[in-house]
Structures are given as structure tokens and as C-alpha cells.
Amino acid sequence: MHDSEIIGPYIIINSKSLINLCSNDYLGITRSKISNKQNQSSSRLIAGNDNSFNILEEKLAKHKSQERSLVYPTGYMANLGVISSLVEKNDLVLSDKLNHASLIEACKLCNAKLSIFKHNDMNDLSDKIKTKSKRKFIITEGIFSMDGDFSNLNMISEISKKNNAITILDDAHGDFVVGDDGKGTADYFNVSKKIDVYISSLSKGLGSFGGYVSSRKNIIELCVNKSKSFIYTSALPVSIIDDTVRRFESNREKNRKKLWKNVEKFSSGLKKIGFDVKSNSHIFPIIIGKEKTSMEFGKYLLENGIFAQPIRYPTVSRNNARIRISINARLTDVHITKSLSVLENANRKFCLV
């Protein structure tokens, strides 16, 4: 861990200014003035349900074209709380192999039958969903956080409908970033109406803090009354909720267009260097392989003005270590050109391509 400070597109570490290619604040919305409202320091079911929550949740429900939304303290807690509330012991849960750790932990909490299907392998999903069970749930991310690839939501929606399954989409990395007006990955694939439960983050595309779920009224009511990570914790400070509302109402589209302009420039540059670019999102994994080499590669980037962290086992499988780069709207052409130049030199030094 580093002692650091974020200033625009830079991160300051040990008084050294580095281009930040690790930020999940994808849109780079300028931080608004934090309100002076006092946090009620209580569960929302006791004394912490300020009207600001209702305002934000109404906006999020409309954003996802759903009946209701519910805000959680974090995206991790949203996944734990929602999935453990919906899934029961005799159900079948089908989870993509590369799903986030919070989804994996949530599935384990349910004590249901868990079946892991190969990453984005629709034949494997079709085979495994045939298992008899009380109910069936398909759980996937919209954009996978370590590989930057999109889930095959078109096929998943078809398989789900054919097998009368419930589809849960964790869209933390696609929400506010892709789709019409940033409505997310399901909107991007025109399958919004085929997703039963949306779980997402407020700390990535919006750059604020927290997580949320959007779905039908009865599902949200179930979470309010059953979800332990919602019931037994203090509400987020109202100042954060107010800040999130302001970010939601900001000119997000301008930032989103800037983000995708940066993504296109960076992707094109990586291909020219010779990297095998399989991602078509704002997340780019530079596959290194060996854990030790990835650490040396990351150190070289750091020494040359780029902050992009190595990702190793157990976050990814052994000998599949990588540098995870995430592009954001704050980067200028100068930052991208400099980053590509350093990566090109690193590529020569470590003979990756």
C-alpha cells in the first residue's frame, strides 16, 4: 500500500507525481462541495433514513428503468446483501468463473448449489443450467474488472428465459460508462428488460461512494427486510449522498464522450506497440505471466512516471499476472502519449511481444 494523494490525472506518491492509470473514477467528474449535513450515525431502519436517500434512489431506479432502488454502504455489501437475500438453500446459482470476489463470497453465503461456468462460455452455461433445482440464478458482471471484456448478455438473456432463470447483473464497471446516457451494459446490448436484478457501484463511474441495487418493488422490499449488510450497519453520511446526487445530475455525458475518446486513442496506441488488445472497454490488462516479472514491470513504470499496479494471484490465476490499466476522462492526449511511450519501452525491456 502507498501513502498517496490524487490530484486530477496524477497520483502523488512519496512527493513524486505519476500519471494515474489505476483509477476507477472513470468519468473523472469534478468533486462537488461537500454539504455540512450531519451524519445520523445509525441504521436507516432506525434513525438514518434522511430524505436525500429517497431522492438518490428514485434517480437510480429511473436510470435503470426499474421500479425501485436501494443504496448500500459499498458495492461489496450490496452484492453480499442482495444475493444472500434472494438465493435460498435449494436453489442453483450459475456464476461466471471470472466474477468478482464479492459475488463469489455472496454465493457461498447462500448455501445454495453453486455451479461455476467457464468464462463467457455459453455452451458450458447451457449444459450446467439443466441441473434440477427449486429456482435458478445466473450471476455475471457486465464488464469484467480484470480483463475488461463484456459479458455475453445477449446469449445469457436467451438462456435465462429458456430455463426460467433469474438474471443478476453486477454492472459496477459498465454503469454510467456504456449504453445510452451511461445506463450500463444491459442497455448497451439492448437487453435491459431481460435483467431481473441490477447491482452496481457509486464509486466508479460517478466517482462517489457506495453501492446500490435496482429491481422490482417486491425484490427491494425483500432486501430492506432481509439483507443483513443493509439492516445491521450505519447509513452512509448524508454529505456523501448529496454529493452523489450532484454528480448524477452533472454533465456526465461530456465526461463520458471524453473517456471514450481516450479509450480509442489508448487502444490504438497499444496495438501499434504490438500488445494483444482483447479488451474493447476502458479496462486494459497487459498480460505479463509470471508474478515476479509483473512486479518488475510495475516498478519500471513507477520509476518512469506511470502508476499502474501489478495484479497477481489470487486476484487472477497463477502465472497470469498482469498490469491492469484503467483509462479515465481526466487524461489528456499528452498523458496518453507519455504512457504509451513508457509502455513501449517497458515492452522492449521485458520482451513481452
N, C-alpha and C positions, 0 to 999 in steps of 0.2 A: 504494500500500500504506500501511496505517496501523499505527502502534505502538499496540497495544490490549491490554486485559485484559478477560476475560469474568468477570462476577460475576452468577450467577443469570440473570435475564431481561435483564440490562443488559450493554452493552459500554462500556468506559471509553476514550475517545479524547481525547488532549490534556487530561486531567483533567475532561472533560465526560462525564456519564452519559447514555447513549442507550438507548432501548428497542431490543433487538436483534431485527430481523426478517430477519436474514440467516443465522441458524444452521441447520446441517444436523443438529444434535443434537436430532432431532425429539421424542424421548421425554423428554429432559432428566433422565435418570437421574442421581441424585446420585453424584458421583465417590467411589469407594471408596478406602480406604487402599492405597497402592501398596506391594507387598511389597519386601523387601530382597534378593530373589534376584539374583545377579549374572548379567548378560548374558554368554552364552558367545562372542559376537562371531565367529561362524563360520556357514558354511552348515549347514543342517540335515542335509545328507548327509555332513558331515564330523564335526562335534562339537557341533552346536547343537540337537539334537532332544530337548529336555527333555520329560519326560512330560506337562507342562502342555499342550503342543500336542496330544497324543493325546486328552487329556480334552476340550479345546475342540472338536476336530474330530469326536469322537463325538457331542457335543451338537448340533453344527451339522448333521451328517448326519441325526440323528433329527428335528431341527427342519424339515428339508426332505424328510423321508421318503425319503432316499436311502441308498445303501449306504456311501458314504464321502465325506469332505470333505477339503480341503487348504487350509491357511492361507497367504496370501501377505503380503508386507510392506505392500502397498497394494492398493486396488481396481483402480487403473490397471494395476499389474503383473499382477494376476490376469487382467484382460481380455487383455493382451498375451500372457501366457504360455499361457493355456488355448487361445485361438483359434489362435495360431500353432502350437501342438502338434497340434491336431485337423485343421485345414484344410490340404490339400495343393494343389499347383500346378494340377492338372486339375479341381479342384472348383469348384462355383458357390456364391458367397456372396451371399445376398439380404439387404440391410441397409436398415433404415428410414432415410429421409432425415434425420431429426432425432436419430439415435443419437449418443451421447456421443463426444467426441473420442478417447477411449481405444479405443472399439470401431472407429472409423474407422481409427486407426493400426494396430490389430491386424489388420484385414482387409488392409491394404496390405502388412504383413509377410509374409503368406502367399503372395503372388504368384499367388493363385487368380483366377478370373474374378469380378470384383466387379460386382454389379448393384444399384443404389440404387432402391428403390421409394418412391413418393410416400408422405408421412407418413400412416400408418394407412389407406392406400388398398388395400383388399383386392382390388379389380379389377386394379389395377396389379401387385400381387404375384402374382396368379393368372396374368397374362399373362407376366410375366418369369420365373417358375419353370419354364416349359415349355422353356426352353433346355436342349439336351442337354449332359450333363456326367457325370463319373465319380460324384460324390456332390453332394448339395445341402444347404446350410445356410441356415436362416433365423435372423437375429440381430435382436433387438429389446430395448428397455428395457421394464420393467414399468410404471413411471411415468416420463414424460419430464421430465428435470430442469429444462428451461427453460420448458415450457408447462404442466406439472402435469397433463396428461391421461393417461389409461390407454391402454395398448396394447390392440388388439382381439385378445386372446389366444384367445377362442373361435373366431374365424374363422381365425386363424393356425394353431391346432392342427388344424383341419379341412383346411386347405390343405396343411399339412406332412404329415399322414397320407396324404392322397390322392396326394401326389407323392413319398412315401417319403423325406422330407427329415429332417434333424436340426435340432431347435429349441434354440437357445441363448438364454437369458433373463438379461439384466443387470437384477437387481432391487434395485439399490442404494438406490433411493428408496422402494421398497414394502416391503422386508424389515423385519420387526419392527414395521411400522406398520399394514398392512392384512391382511385374512384372519383366520381363526380363530387366536387367540393370536399374532397377528402373523406368521403363517407366510408371508405375502407375497402378491404379486399373482396368481400362478397359483392359490393356494388361494382367493383372493377370487372368482375366476371359475370355481372348481371344475374346473380343468384341470391340477392338479398332476402327475398321472400321465402327462400328454401332453408334458411338458417334459423334454428329454433332458439338458440341462446348465444348472445354475443358477450364476451368478456374482454375487457380492454384496459389500457393504461392511460392515465392523465399526465404521466411524467415523460413521455417520449414525444409524440407529435405536438402536444401542447406545451411541453417543457415545464409543467407544473408539478403536481404530486398527487398520488392516489391511484385508485383503480375503480372500475365500475362494471356493472352487468346491465344489459338491456334485453328485455324479452316481454312475454305476455304478463298481464297483471297477476294471474294466479301463481306464476313462477316467481315473480318478485316478492309477492306476499309470503310464499313458502320460505324464501331466503331471509326475509325480515324476521320470521318466527322460528327459523331452524338453524340459520347459519351462525356458527359459533364465532367465526372471525369477524362478524358484524356485531353480534349481540354483546360479546364479552370484551369489548375494547373501547377506549375513548374515541370520540368523534375527532375527525381532522379539525385543526384550528379553522375558525371561520375566515380568518385572513387568507388562508390558502384557498378556500372555496371561492371567495370573492375574486382572488387573483385568477383562478381557473376560468371563472365566468368571463372576466375581461379578456383573457387570452382567446377564449372561444369566440367572442364577439369581435376580435381584431381582424385585420385584413389578412386572414390566413392564406387566401388564395394567391396573393402576391408572393408570399414566402414559399408556398408550395411550388409555384412555377420556377422560382429561383433555384429551389432544391433540385428539381428535375433537369434543369439546365446544367447544374453542376454534376449531376449523376452522369448525364450523357457525355460531358467533357472528360470526366474521370475514367469512365468505362472505355471510351475510345482511346485514351492515353495508355491504359493498361494493356489493351490489345496490341497497340503499336510496339510496346516494350516486348511483348511476347507472352504475357501471362494468359493462362487459360481462364477466361472470364465466363463463368457459367451463370452468375447472378444477373438478373435483369431488374434488380431493385436498388435501393440506396445502401445496401449492406454488401460489402465485397470481402470474401475470405481469400487471403493469399496463402494457399496451402504450402506448408513447409515440410511437414512429415515428422521428423524427429524432434522430440521435445527440447533437447539441448540446442539444436540448431535454431529453433524458433526463438529461444531466449537470446541467442547471439544476434539474430536478425533484429529482434526488437531493440536490443541495446545499440546496434548500429544506427537504427532510425532515430533513437533518442539522442545520440551523440551528434546527429546531423539535423536536428531541429524538428523532428516529427514525433508526435506522441501517438503510437498505435500499439496496443498491448498484445503480447502473445497469448493465445488461448490453448490450453493443454488439457490432457486427461486430468480429472474425469469429466470436464465440461464437454470435451469431444473424445472420440475413441483414441486408443493408444496409436502412436505413430501417424496420427492425423492432425498434428498440431498446426496452428495457423496464426497469421496476423489478421485480426478482424478489424476491417476499416469500415466506418460508417460516415457517409457524406452528409453534410448539413447545409442549410441555406446561408449561413454566415460566411462560408468560404468564398473568396474572390478567385478570379482567374489566376492571380499571382500565387495564391496559396496552393491551388491545384497544380499549377505548373511546377512549383517548387517541390511539392510532394511527389509528383511523378518522376522528377529528376532524381530525387533521393532513392526512390524505389527502383529506378533503372540501375543506379549504381550499386544498390544492395543486391539486385538480381545478378549482376556480373560477379560481385564479390562471393556470393554463396552458390553460384551456378545452379539456380533453380530451374531455368528454362533451357 
